[in-house]
Amino acid sequence: MTRTGWTVRPKGERDVDAVVGLLAEIAREGRWIATEWPFDVNARARSMRDALLRRWCVGWVAVDDRDVVADLTIFDVDAPEPELGMLVAAPQRRRGIGRALLEEAIAWARANGKTALTLRVFPDNDAARTLYFAAGFVDKTVLRAAIARRDGDALDAIVMRRAVTDAPPP
Ligand SMILES: CC(C)(COP(=O)(O)OP(=O)(O)OC[C@H]1O[C@@H](n2cnc3c(N)ncnc32)[C@H](O)[C@@H]1OP(=O)(O)O)[C@@H](O)C(=O)NCCC(=O)NCCS
């Protein structure tokens, strides 16, 4: 899918280093994702490459002229309701990239007979929550103190679910 200035395509092994770089960038923002900076970049790249090669996950990236600027990954692809995670580089936000990536994920879920897609989001992540609601996700449950932080804190996360077929939730 091509839009002004960016394109979405399936994520492959060649994207791993760039996606880990993006993850590091967003982890450094320190508020949106469970991954905290610093982390072992090489180990993360190895496990991401491995997961892609073994087809434990699928994903899409958005690229501008040169760089990978966004990633959406669906984990545990054999589950009936797999979980996704997504990242858009700060300078590229609010250009429709997140919405386009979610459209790919929902199309994949439909084509692969999934009942739903799920995700976890911090309650104060208004940008993500607004995007997810607009894409048809609804709140399923709140996980209290579920995301442990290195400073000893533990943050709540909201599980959201987007039905893909008409089957009832498990
Ligand atoms: C959340 C995130 C993925 C959104 O990606 P994006 O590419 O900026 O989103 P889009 O441009 O496709 O936005 C689509 C819609 O979502 C909503 N939205 C997105 N960002 C918003 C914001 N900052 N405030 C309010 N609504 C917002 C709007 O309804 C928007 O439509 P509009 O621009 O036509 O009004 C991005 O902000 C991000 O990567 N944040 C940091 C990492 C993160 O939070 N990941 C998700 C963890 S659960």
The ligand as a MOL file (V3000), in Angstrom:
LIG
                    3D

  0  0  0     0  0            999 V3000
M  V30 BEGIN CTAB
M  V30 COUNTS 48 50 0 0 0
M  V30 BEGIN ATOM
M  V30 1 C -0.2550 4.9650 18.7550 0
M  V30 2 C 0.4430 5.1000 17.4020 0
M  V30 3 C 0.8090 3.7140 16.8990 0
M  V30 4 C -0.5210 5.7800 16.4100 0
M  V30 5 O 0.0720 5.7530 15.1300 0
M  V30 6 P -0.1460 6.9300 14.0620 0
M  V30 7 O 0.4860 6.5260 12.8060 0
M  V30 8 O 0.2870 8.2200 14.6560 0
M  V30 9 O -1.7400 6.9370 13.9620 0
M  V30 10 P -2.5900 7.4630 12.7100 0
M  V30 11 O -1.9310 8.6700 12.1180 0
M  V30 12 O -2.8810 6.3330 11.8010 0
M  V30 13 O -3.9060 7.9250 13.4580 0
M  V30 14 C -5.1660 7.3600 13.1680 0
M  V30 15 C -6.1720 7.9370 14.1160 0
M  V30 16 O -5.8320 7.5940 15.4720 0
M  V30 17 C -6.1310 8.7090 16.3330 0
M  V30 18 N -4.8950 9.3070 16.8690 0
M  V30 19 C -3.6200 8.9880 16.5190 0
M  V30 20 N -2.7670 9.7280 17.2690 0
M  V30 21 C -3.5230 10.5050 18.0680 0
M  V30 22 C -3.2000 11.4580 19.0490 0
M  V30 23 N -1.9350 11.7910 19.3570 0
M  V30 24 N -4.2180 12.0630 19.7130 0
M  V30 25 C -5.5000 11.7520 19.4300 0
M  V30 26 N -5.8740 10.8390 18.4870 0
M  V30 27 C -4.8760 10.2270 17.8200 0
M  V30 28 C -6.8560 9.7270 15.4630 0
M  V30 29 O -8.2260 9.3960 15.4740 0
M  V30 30 C -6.2340 9.4410 14.1160 0
M  V30 31 O -7.0270 9.8810 13.0420 0
M  V30 32 P -6.9090 11.4010 12.5080 0
M  V30 33 O -5.4390 11.7320 12.4290 0
M  V30 34 O -7.5690 11.3390 11.1590 0
M  V30 35 O -7.6130 12.2340 13.5180 0
M  V30 36 C 1.7000 6.0090 17.5310 0
M  V30 37 O 1.3330 7.2030 18.1860 0
M  V30 38 C 2.8480 5.3720 18.2960 0
M  V30 39 O 3.6010 4.5770 17.7510 0
M  V30 40 N 3.0100 5.7220 19.5780 0
M  V30 41 C 4.1290 5.2300 20.3750 0
M  V30 42 C 4.1360 3.7230 20.5260 0
M  V30 43 C 2.8020 3.1950 20.9720 0
M  V30 44 O 2.0860 3.8210 21.7410 0
M  V30 45 N 2.4670 1.9960 20.4920 0
M  V30 46 C 1.2300 1.3390 20.8650 0
M  V30 47 C 1.4110 0.6510 22.1630 0
M  V30 48 S -0.0820 -0.2170 22.6630 0
M  V30 END ATOM
M  V30 BEGIN BOND
M  V30 1 1 1 2
M  V30 2 1 2 3
M  V30 3 1 2 4
M  V30 4 1 2 36
M  V30 5 1 4 5
M  V30 6 1 5 6
M  V30 7 2 6 7
M  V30 8 1 6 8
M  V30 9 1 6 9
M  V30 10 1 9 10
M  V30 11 2 10 11
M  V30 12 1 10 12
M  V30 13 1 10 13
M  V30 14 1 13 14
M  V30 15 1 14 15
M  V30 16 1 15 16
M  V30 17 1 15 30
M  V30 18 1 16 17
M  V30 19 1 17 18
M  V30 20 1 17 28
M  V30 21 1 18 19
M  V30 22 1 18 27
M  V30 23 2 19 20
M  V30 24 1 20 21
M  V30 25 1 21 22
M  V30 26 2 21 27
M  V30 27 1 22 23
M  V30 28 2 22 24
M  V30 29 1 24 25
M  V30 30 2 25 26
M  V30 31 1 26 27
M  V30 32 1 28 29
M  V30 33 1 28 30
M  V30 34 1 30 31
M  V30 35 1 31 32
M  V30 36 2 32 33
M  V30 37 1 32 34
M  V30 38 1 32 35
M  V30 39 1 36 37
M  V30 40 1 36 38
M  V30 41 2 38 39
M  V30 42 1 38 40
M  V30 43 1 40 41
M  V30 44 1 41 42
M  V30 45 1 42 43
M  V30 46 2 43 44
M  V30 47 1 43 45
M  V30 48 1 45 46
M  V30 49 1 46 47
M  V30 50 1 47 48
M  V30 END BOND
M  V30 END CTAB
M  END
